[in-house]
Amino acid sequence: MTASIDRTLAMLELLSQHPGGLTLQAVATRLDLPPSATHRLLNDLLRLGYVCQPAPQGPYALTLRLAALGLSWLGRTGLPDIAQPVLDRLAEATGELVRLSVADGASLVWVAVAQGASSGLRYDPAREQGSAASLAYSASGRAWAAQLPEDRALALIAAQGLTPPEGAAQRSRLDMAGVLGVLAGTRAAGHAEAVDCFLDGMAAIAVPLWAEGAPRGCLSIAGPAVRLTAARRAELLPVLHAAAEEIIAIAPASRLLQSAR
């Protein structure tokens, strides 16, 4: 039973990365599963309504059922109701992308976003929503990891790996000594920065959200590096901290922020 559940969840995670779907053989190859077992699991998901196969012998793709479950659950945590107005105001005030991430076990997950750039250059990371932040290369990940005990932070970063995210400047690659330096600098500054290392041409700043003695998540501002210069990032830090304090103050109204670890 455990192996079957593991395979099914791995299949759902794989398909979530391919909105256009994957053929049975592609799923079997990527998950290193026998085609017969892959076909059986896909048929189970098809029967339950979690995947669809629009054409016979065609690719399998996720339906909206899984996304609907996630959105329904997220809505019931109270997080969108309490945090989204804060994100919207911050995005409007800064003219940049604002994101909220929440700690989830060994990961930091982006759960809410507001776009403040209405024209010109803008950063729209739609594919990253709901995914785990890079702890070594994203501003949010760095801000959160810097608040953890050092041995735990390094273990989590090692588990993620030190390969820069796709699209990052290759010069941004870090080794563990470099990671230690970044985390130390982040702790000393009280916020994290990331320029070109998560995505070439993009800059971001992030601050941790502390509640009841633990870092529950992060709040970040991101945008094109040509606009979000060092001077501009320094200028935006006070409003970022103020918005973070506002979210922390209303955190008791959200079960998700209260339970985040």
Summary of the structure (lengths in Angstrom):
residues: 261
radius of gyration: 19.7
end to end distance: 28.6
largest distance: 58.2
contacts: 822
relative contact order: 0.12
helix: 51%
strand: 19%
